[in-house]
Amino acid sequence: MDTVSVTNVNTPGTEILTNPSFESSSTSLVGWSSSCTTGCGSTAGVTSGTRCYLSTGNCLIAQCVNAVETISQTFATVPGNKYSV
């Protein structure tokens, strides 16, 4: 995964997530939590170059085989506002 985004439709252009494109990470996730179900040797990491979209920058790499791996991040929202994910 290369880039994720959550923006408030009421304030366009303002990214809510921390480190949405993983560019602030080198080998471990910055601003994200990761977890994996039983049987996973290691959790998500960051890679760069040819393994990423357009072969540039950093991206998330799942390192889990035969298990479920997740990443998450919490952020504040405003009741009644709409968000683009």
N, C-alpha and C positions, 0 to 999 in steps of 0.2 A: 504494500500500500504506500502510496507516495504523498498524497495530500488529502486532508479532510477539512471540512469547514462548517462552522455554525455562525450565522450572522442574524442580527435582529433586523427584521424587515423595516422597522420604524426608523432605524439608523443605518442605512445602507453603507457598505464598505468598512464597517467596524467588525473585525474578527473577534469572536468571543473566546475561542480556544487558545490555550497556550501552546506554542510550538506546533501549529497545525500541519506543517509540511516536514516536520522532523529535522529541519535544518539546524536547530540549536542543539541537536544531539550528535555525538560522535560514534559511540559504540553502545551506549545505553540510552533509554528513553528519558528525555527531560520534559517534565510537565505531565507525564502520563503514568498511569499505574497499569501493570500487566499481571495476568494470572493465567494459570494453566491447570487443567484437570489432572488427576492422577495418571501417571505414566509418561509424563512429559519430562524430559531431561533438563531442559532449560526454557526460560521464558523469552518473549520477543526481544529482538535487538534491532540495531540500526546498521544498515549497510550503505554503500555509496557506489556511484559509477554505473557500470553496465547492467547491474541488477535492478536499477531504478528506471522509472518512466523517462524516456528520451535519453537514457544513459547519463543523466547528470544529477547532481545533488545527492541528498540523503533520502532514504526511504525505510519503512518498517519491513523487517524480515521475520516471518514466523519460523520458529525453530522447533516447533512441536510436531511430532509424528504420531498418528493414531490417537490423538487426544484433542481437546478443544482449548484454544488459546484466545484470550480476550485482552483488549486494551480499553482503558476507560479514563475519563476525566470529568470532574465536576465543575460546574460553572453556574453563576447566578442568572436568573431570568426575571423578567418583569411580568406580573400577571396581566393578561389581556393582550400582550404583544404577540406578534407572529414571528416565527423563526424559520430560516432557510437552512436545511441540513444538506 
